[in-house]
Amino acid sequence: MGLLRSGTRPPSLPRGARTAQRAAGTLAGVNATDLRDLVHFSDDGPVHAPVHESERLWSELVCLDRNQGIGPIADPGSDAICLVVTGKIVVQLDRGRKRLSQWETILVPAGSSLVITNASPDPAVVLLVAAPPPPARASTD
C-alpha cells in the first residue's frame, strides 16, 4: 500500500476505525479514579485526597465540611484550576473574592494567594489541579 495523503484512509477501514484501534490499544493502561471513592469529611478539618500526580501535573480532592476552609496557599511556579465538584464555596484569590457553586471553576495564576472556604451548611468538594506540580509542602490547614 502506498503512502496516504492527510485526510484519506484505506477503503477497508470505516471512518473513525483507526482512532478506535489506537484508543483501544492505549486504554488498557489508563489510570482512572472515581472521585466518589475519595470523598470523606472530618470534624477535625479539611480532608485532602490525592487524585493523580505525574512529573507535569498534580491534582487533589479537598472535602470541606461546614465552616471549614484551606489556605492561604500559593506556588510561584504553578498555575492551577479550582473546580467545585459539589457544594458552594467562597474563593479569595489575592484581593478578589468570588462565590462559586457546583461545576464552576477559577484559574489560579502562578504566584497568586488562594483561600477556599465552604460557604454553606452543606459539605463542599473541590478539585484542585496544578501544573507543573507544586513542591511538597507541609499542611497549614
C-alpha positions in Angstrom: 0.0 0.0 0.0 1.4 3.4 -0.9 1.5 6.5 1.3 -1.8 8.1 2.1 -2.3 11.8 1.9 -3.6 13.5 5.0 -7.3 13.0 5.4 -7.5 9.8 3.4 -7.9 6.3 4.7 -7.9 2.8 3.2 -11.3 1.8 1.9 -11.3 -1.2 4.1 -11.4 0.9 7.3 -14.6 2.8 8.2 -14.4 6.4 9.4 -13.0 6.5 12.9 -11.7 2.9 12.9 -8.1 3.9 13.2 -8.8 6.2 16.1 -10.8 3.5 17.8 -7.9 1.0 17.2 -5.4 3.4 18.7 -7.6 4.2 21.7 -8.3 0.5 22.4 -4.6 -0.2 22.5 -3.8 2.6 24.9 -6.8 2.5 27.3 -5.7 -0.7 28.9 -3.1 1.3 30.9 -5.3 4.2 31.8 -5.2 5.2 35.5 -8.8 6.1 36.2 -10.1 7.3 39.6 -13.7 7.5 40.7 -13.8 10.8 42.8 -16.7 9.5 44.8 -14.3 7.0 46.4 -12.2 9.9 47.7 -15.0 11.9 49.4 -14.6 11.9 53.1 -15.2 14.5 55.8 -13.8 15.1 59.2 -14.7 17.3 62.1 -11.0 17.8 62.6 -10.6 19.8 59.4 -10.5 19.6 55.6 -9.7 16.2 54.1 -7.1 16.2 51.3 -7.1 13.2 48.9 -4.5 12.8 46.2 -6.2 12.2 42.8 -3.4 12.0 40.1 0.2 13.1 40.1 2.9 13.0 37.4 6.1 14.9 36.6 3.9 17.6 34.9 0.6 17.5 36.8 -0.8 17.4 40.3 -4.4 17.1 41.5 -6.1 16.7 44.8 -9.7 16.5 46.1 -10.4 18.7 49.1 -13.5 17.9 51.2 -14.8 20.7 53.3 -17.4 20.3 55.9 -19.4 23.2 57.4 -17.2 26.2 58.4 -14.0 24.6 57.0 -11.5 26.1 54.7 -8.0 25.9 53.4 -5.3 28.5 52.8 -3.7 30.8 52.1 -1.8 28.6 49.7 0.4 29.8 46.8 3.0 28.5 44.4 5.1 30.9 42.4 5.8 28.3 39.6 2.4 26.6 39.1 -0.9 27.6 37.5 -3.9 25.9 39.0 -7.6 25.3 38.3 -10.1 25.1 41.2 -13.3 23.2 40.3 -16.3 22.9 42.6 -17.5 19.3 42.4 -20.3 19.9 44.8 -21.5 22.5 47.3 -20.8 26.2 47.4 -17.5 27.9 48.3 -16.1 31.3 48.7 -12.7 31.8 47.0 -10.4 34.6 47.8 -7.7 35.0 45.1 -5.2 37.6 46.1 -7.5 40.6 46.9 -10.5 39.4 44.9 -13.4 37.4 46.3 -15.9 35.2 44.4 -18.7 32.7 45.4 -18.6 29.5 43.3 -21.2 26.8 43.0 -21.1 23.2 41.6 -19.3 22.9 38.2 -17.8 26.5 38.4 -14.1 27.0 38.1 -11.5 29.6 38.6 -8.0 29.9 37.2 -5.3 30.5 39.8 -2.3 32.1 38.2 1.2 31.2 39.4 2.1 33.3 42.5 -1.5 34.0 43.5 -2.6 33.5 47.1 -5.7 31.2 47.3 -8.1 30.8 50.2 -11.1 28.5 49.9 -13.9 28.4 52.4 -17.1 26.4 52.5 -19.9 28.9 52.0 -23.0 26.8 53.0 -24.1 24.5 55.8 -23.8 21.6 53.4 -20.4 19.9 52.6 -18.4 21.1 49.7 -15.9 19.1 47.5 -13.3 20.9 45.4 -10.8 19.5 42.8 -7.5 21.3 42.6 -5.3 20.7 39.6 -1.9 22.4 39.2 0.8 22.2 36.5 3.7 21.8 37.0 3.2 20.1 40.3 3.9 22.4 43.3 6.8 21.4 45.6 5.9 19.2 48.5 4.6 21.3 51.4 3.6 20.8 55.0 -0.1 21.2 55.6 -1.0 24.5 57.1 -4.8 24.0 57.5 
